[in-house]
């Protein structure tokens, strides 16, 4: 049984409190508490008020720290691509409603996650959009990994004769909430790489994958040496999936990161 007393606790310096906050990994909450104590405007606050502010500060610090870790692990080619830099462009195939659906991460973690296929010609901004979506997922603490398909295929071929390394690579791609495969079948990949790619997508059943490509599904089939693997792989991508087709009238990167006027 715990008993309480009204005795005054032994005094402790701000330095000692800060040391203990850090020791027990609540430095952000501790710093906020010390700020409140030092502020005469907070003299009327109750102990509960202070606790609430401490928890809010600790949560915000956690969100910032973990999202930064997620963003670094995602290995985006352009980590500065964000959805905030994109506005609806109906003429380019990106309506306000579609952009809102992409911002809402339910399609990533909801009861029925869906793949996302972004297609469009060179310069339409499809890679920028995909990486902005990935960035948004990182900020919401999802685990994300970005690959250009040719680079992933090279990594797969590089460990062709090492089953343990191949298994580790498959697991690395499978164990993220969102996998982004850019430049999908822009170039051909080996039969072995296409087979392992199918294993990756199979392992990701029930998770969201973003496919970025200039080509459609019928063209992907032509790029995969083994037709059985090709059809199985494409079926994994298409079911279930949603598609955003950018028409190429405007480059999202140039619109939202304009060059200096001359």
TAZI-V350163 format. One record per residue. N is the residue number from 1. RES is the residue in one letter. PHI is phi in radians with two decimals (999 if undefined). NEAR is the number of other C-alpha atoms within 12 Angstrom. Layout:
n & res & phi & near
N & RES & PHI & NEAR
N & RES & PHI & NEAR
This chain:
n & res & phi & near
1 & X & 999 & 3
2 & X & -1.62 & 4
3 & X & -1.93 & 5
4 & X & -2.04 & 8
5 & X & -2.28 & 7
6 & X & -1.76 & 6
7 & X & -1.21 & 7
8 & X & -1.31 & 8
9 & X & -1.17 & 8
10 & X & -1.09 & 6
11 & X & -1.15 & 10
12 & X & -2.51 & 12
13 & X & -1.28 & 11
14 & X & -1.05 & 17
15 & X & -1.11 & 15
16 & X & -1.20 & 15
17 & X & -1.12 & 21
18 & X & -1.07 & 23
19 & X & -1.06 & 18
20 & X & -1.27 & 19
21 & X & -1.02 & 22
22 & X & -1.17 & 16
23 & X & -1.03 & 13
24 & X & -1.75 & 13
25 & X & 1.05 & 16
26 & X & -2.26 & 25
27 & X & -1.08 & 26
28 & X & -1.15 & 30
29 & X & -1.11 & 30
30 & X & -1.12 & 32
31 & X & -1.10 & 28
32 & X & -1.15 & 30
33 & X & -1.09 & 31
34 & X & -1.14 & 25
35 & X & -1.09 & 21
36 & X & -1.14 & 25
37 & X & -1.06 & 23
38 & X & -1.38 & 13
39 & X & -1.67 & 14
40 & X & -1.02 & 11
41 & X & -1.18 & 10
42 & X & -1.79 & 18
43 & X & -1.07 & 14
44 & X & -1.52 & 13
45 & X & -1.18 & 17
46 & X & -1.45 & 13
47 & X & -1.07 & 15
48 & X & -1.12 & 12
49 & X & -1.00 & 18
50 & X & -1.14 & 25
51 & X & -1.05 & 20
52 & X & -1.05 & 18
53 & X & -1.13 & 26
54 & X & -1.08 & 27
55 & X & -1.17 & 22
56 & X & -1.11 & 20
57 & X & -1.15 & 24
58 & X & -1.14 & 24
59 & X & -1.14 & 20
60 & X & -1.12 & 20
61 & X & -1.14 & 22
62 & X & -1.09 & 22
63 & X & -1.01 & 21
64 & X & -1.15 & 19
65 & X & -1.18 & 19
66 & X & -1.22 & 21
67 & X & -1.13 & 26
68 & X & -1.13 & 25
69 & X & -1.14 & 22
70 & X & -1.09 & 30
71 & X & -1.14 & 35
72 & X & -1.13 & 24
73 & X & -1.20 & 27
74 & X & -1.20 & 36
75 & X & 1.01 & 24
76 & X & -1.18 & 32
77 & X & -1.18 & 24
78 & X & -2.31 & 22
79 & X & -1.17 & 28
80 & X & -1.55 & 24
81 & X & -1.29 & 29
82 & X & -2.35 & 29
83 & X & -1.19 & 30
84 & X & -1.11 & 20
85 & X & -1.55 & 24
86 & X & -2.03 & 34
87 & X & -2.01 & 27
88 & X & -1.04 & 25
89 & X & -2.36 & 25
90 & X & -0.93 & 19
91 & X & -1.16 & 17
92 & X & -1.76 & 29
93 & X & 1.55 & 29
94 & X & -2.09 & 33
95 & X & -1.40 & 19
96 & X & -1.09 & 18
97 & X & -1.15 & 16
98 & X & -1.16 & 23
99 & X & -1.12 & 26
100 & X & -1.13 & 19
101 & X & -1.14 & 22
102 & X & -1.23 & 35
103 & X & -1.24 & 28
104 & X & -1.28 & 19
105 & X & -1.41 & 29
106 & X & -1.08 & 22
107 & X & -1.18 & 28
108 & X & -1.56 & 38
109 & X & -2.09 & 23
110 & X & -1.17 & 14
111 & X & -1.08 & 12
112 & X & -2.34 & 17
113 & X & -1.01 & 25
114 & X & -2.26 & 33
115 & X & -1.30 & 37
116 & X & -2.19 & 39
117 & X & -1.92 & 38
118 & X & -1.95 & 40
119 & X & -2.11 & 36
120 & X & 2.96 & 34
121 & X & -1.26 & 24
122 & X & -0.98 & 22
123 & X & 1.53 & 23
124 & X & -1.44 & 32
125 & X & 1.63 & 39
126 & X & -1.15 & 43
127 & X & -1.18 & 40
128 & X & -1.07 & 38
129 & X & -1.09 & 47
130 & X & -1.06 & 49
131 & X & -1.28 & 43
132 & X & -1.15 & 38
133 & X & -1.11 & 49
134 & X & -1.10 & 51
135 & X & -1.04 & 43
136 & X & -1.06 & 34
137 & X & -1.12 & 39
138 & X & -1.07 & 39
139 & X & -1.13 & 30
140 & X & -1.69 & 30
141 & X & 1.26 & 29
142 & X & -1.41 & 32
143 & X & -1.42 & 36
144 & X & -2.31 & 42
145 & X & -2.44 & 41
146 & X & -1.89 & 42
147 & X & -2.40 & 36
148 & X & -1.41 & 30
149 & X & -1.01 & 30
150 & X & -1.07 & 23
151 & X & -1.25 & 22
152 & X & -1.11 & 33
153 & X & -1.10 & 35
154 & X & -1.12 & 25
155 & X & -1.15 & 27
156 & X & -1.11 & 36
157 & X & -1.14 & 25
158 & X & -1.17 & 18
159 & X & -2.02 & 21
160 & X & -0.91 & 21
161 & X & -1.73 & 13
162 & X & -2.10 & 14
163 & X & -1.11 & 15
164 & X & -1.16 & 13
165 & X & -1.18 & 17
166 & X & -1.13 & 28
167 & X & -1.08 & 22
168 & X & -1.14 & 18
169 & X & -1.15 & 30
170 & X & -1.05 & 30
171 & X & -1.14 & 22
172 & X & -1.04 & 27
173 & X & -1.36 & 38
174 & X & -1.43 & 30
175 & X & -1.62 & 26
176 & X & -2.01 & 34
177 & X & -1.23 & 36
178 & X & -2.42 & 46
179 & X & -1.91 & 49
180 & X & -1.98 & 46
181 & X & -1.98 & 41
182 & X & -1.65 & 38
183 & X & 0.87 & 35
184 & X & -1.20 & 40
185 & X & 0.98 & 35
186 & X & -1.17 & 27
187 & X & -2.25 & 22
188 & X & -1.24 & 23
189 & X & -2.16 & 31
190 & X & -1.19 & 26
191 & X & -1.04 & 23
192 & X & -1.08 & 25
193 & X & -1.12 & 35
194 & X & -1.17 & 36
195 & X & -1.19 & 30
196 & X & -1.21 & 34
197 & X & -1.05 & 42
198 & X & -1.08 & 31
199 & X & -1.06 & 25
200 & X & -1.09 & 33
201 & X & -1.17 & 38
202 & X & -1.15 & 27
203 & X & -1.16 & 25
204 & X & -1.62 & 30
205 & X & -0.94 & 30
206 & X & 1.55 & 27
207 & X & -2.16 & 37
208 & X & -1.56 & 46
209 & X & -2.28 & 47
210 & X & -1.79 & 48
211 & X & -1.93 & 47
212 & X & -2.03 & 43
213 & X & -2.69 & 36
214 & X & -1.46 & 31
215 & X & -1.93 & 27
216 & X & -1.73 & 27
217 & X & -1.01 & 29
218 & X & -1.11 & 18
219 & X & -1.31 & 19
220 & X & -1.07 & 33
221 & X & -1.01 & 25
222 & X & -1.28 & 22
223 & X & -1.56 & 27
224 & X & -1.83 & 31
225 & X & -0.99 & 20
226 & X & -1.63 & 21
227 & X & -1.20 & 18
228 & X & -1.15 & 17
229 & X & -1.07 & 28
230 & X & -1.04 & 29
231 & X & -1.15 & 25
232 & X & -1.14 & 24
233 & X & -1.12 & 33
234 & X & -1.12 & 34
235 & X & -1.09 & 22
236 & X & -1.08 & 30
237 & X & -1.34 & 39
238 & X & -1.37 & 26
239 & X & -2.15 & 25
240 & X & -1.60 & 22
241 & X & -2.75 & 27
242 & X & -2.27 & 24
243 & X & -2.17 & 29
244 & X & -2.02 & 33
245 & X & -1.85 & 31
246 & X & -1.55 & 36
247 & X & -1.47 & 24
248 & X & 1.58 & 24
249 & X & -1.30 & 21
250 & X & -2.50 & 27
251 & X & -1.59 & 29
252 & X & -1.01 & 36
253 & X & -1.11 & 28
254 & X & -1.28 & 19
255 & X & -1.15 & 21
256 & X & -1.78 & 23
257 & X & -2.35 & 18
258 & X & -1.13 & 13
259 & X & -1.28 & 9
260 & X & -1.11 & 7
261 & X & -1.19 & 5
262 & X & -2.23 & 4
